[in-house]
């Protein structure tokens, strides 16, 4: 099983304390900064855009984990700053597959890892189109567009199906990232079912309490889940 990694959702962070928050992330060894980009069309909400991404890249050494919840992402990638060591996720549902594969190729051309994102209702077998082209799968365990939604029933089983499928075709190094309701109770279960990258927000790391202590608590729970 791949080593676990945390990717705090900056959508859930206090914008007025962003510098202090990122400083704590760096001191705590956070692996990625998750940036949700929404265009009001692919999902019924607007969130974090190109200028925000640019400022984060300028001010932090932590790799970004850009989640593009947008239509026609292959046309919009050039607007976002990312490169070596970063992760960019595009949705299977956002376009026809040839254009999604084109987006993945453009992500790789800039040195970043490409993840394919799947909504809760999207079947696992669509991964057949992507497994030779991606470094990870981002599984939405809630319906995208808003934070704070409950986990969709069957999400844990879907995590296990994806992990088992990837392992069965020799893709053990392809990551399984989970996004949605990743709290202290559910994250260890997600880990046991095969997830290795966790988008954490106000239900855990960015919730009440000391941020650095919250991170330690989450890491401990994830480590204990696979002992």
Phi, psi and omega in degrees: 000139179293152177296143182284150179221146178254140180226083182299137181279114181290343174299331183267354182277157177284112183299332181283348179238026188298318181298314180296322179297313180293324175301316178295322177300316182294319178295331182269001178072028178302135187279323184216158171248115185276124181240111179274123179246120182233139187252003180077001179243304177296322172231153185277050181202160173245141179200156174018122185240199188294318181296320178299313179302317182297317181294320178297317179297325180288327191259349184227146176269355180286133177301147177267153179235089188271120181254105185270099174263071186221158173280151176047057184298332182298337179275346190247355184300324184295345180280348187249138179274115174205162181191213184306129177090345180275167176236137175230125180252131173240148185274136171304323186282351188281342183197174173291152189304316180304320179288327176294318177295326175296319177298318179299318178298321180290326176297313180296326181298337179260008173089003181267163173275142180253128174246145172259128181261140180236131173289163184304326183273355183279126183291153183296330187293348176294343181295343178306328182286342194241342195299336178273002188235358189235158174257351181193164175238126175260112180263120174280120177262004169225165174285130190288156175127332181216150176272163174086007180279152179287155179294135179291132178304141180090359183294320180297317179295326179291321175303313181297319180297319180294314180297316180296319180297313180299316180297325184291339180252018176078022181251048182296336182270000175280125186284152172241108180262143179238141184220116177129113176059038180275078183258182184295333179279314187275329182303315177298325177293320177299320178297315179299328181275357172121359177286149178228351180230130193232121174275110185251146183218220187288345178277358179211260189301319183266015178270200181300153178104179180286129186300312183295322178291323177298320179296316178300318180298315180296317180299318180298315180297319180292320179295317181292336183293336184243017176283000000 
